[in-house]
Amino acid sequence: MAKTSTERSAASTAKRKALGEEELRNYVRSGTRAKLAELMAWHDIKLISEAIQNLIINAHALGPEGSASAIAVPRHEIVVTEDVARALYSHGARQAADLDRAEQ
């Protein structure tokens, strides 16, 4: 006799529990999702879960030092041009002069 959907769901839940599986959820922005899609296309991977599992396994296989660049948090470098630095300095100097005049 065929199992009901409730029975199939219970069996699936029991199997996951026995295997120690855990659901991981993650919300990402479109840019991150696009990068994942590109990685998946490069390596002909169809399932997101497979891609993420492979990334974790392969990064871990690199060890602490080898995986450092892959897992490092990307930071944006802020470069202040000379024009902007001059404008900020000038603005600050005007504010300082205004404060000096207000104190007198």
N, C-alpha and C positions, 0 to 999 in steps of 0.2 A: 504494500500500500504506500502511496506517495505521501511524503511529509508535508505538513502544512507550512506556511511561511513562518509562523511562530516557532515551530519545531526546528526549521532550518536555521532561523536566527539564533535560537538557543544553542544549537549544536555549534554554530560558527563562533558564538561568544565563548563557549566552553573550550573550543580548540584554541582560540586566541589566548585565553587565560592560561591554558596548559603550556603554551609555547612562550609565555611571558611577553607577548606582544603588547605594545602600548601605542595609542594613537597620538601623533604629534600634529599640532595645527600651527600654522604660521601665516600671518598676513603680510603681504609684500606689496610694494608700490609697482607701478607698471614698468619702470625701468629695470627693476630687479627681475620681474617676471619675464621681460624681454630677453635679458641675459640668460636666464634659465632655458628659455625656448631655443635660443641660439646654441647653447651647449648641447641641448638634446638633439637638435638638427645636425650638428657637427658629428655626433656619434650615433645617429639613427636610433635614439631612445624614444619610445612612444609614451611611457608612463612617467609622470612626475615623481612618483614614489621611488621608482627604480633609479632615476637620475640622482635624487637626493641621497638614497642609500649608497649608491656608487661613489658619490662625492665624499660622503662621510668615511666610508671604508678606505678609499684611496688616500684621502688626506691623513687619516690616522696611520696608515701604513708608512707614510713619509716620516713619522716620528715627530717629536717636539720641535726640533730645529727645521726639518724639511717642510713641515706644514705651516710654519710661522707666517710666511708671506701669503699663503692661501687663506688663512683664517684671520689675518690682521684686519682690524676695522679700517676701511678706507677713510682717509681724512683729506679734506680739501685744503689746499695750500692757498693762503691769502697773501697776495702780493700787492703791496701799496706802491703805486707809481710815485715818482717825484712830484708830479703836479698835485696829486691827492695829498701827499704828505705836506706840501707847502700850504695847500688850502686848509688842512686841519690845523697846522701850526698857526697860521694867520687867524683863523677863527678862535682858537684857544687864547692867543695873545689879546685879541679884542675883548673876549670875555674877561680875562684877567684884568685888563685895563679898566673895564667897566666896574668890576668888583672893587678895584683899588679906589676909583673915584667915589663909589658909593660908601666906602668906609670912611672917607675923609670928611 
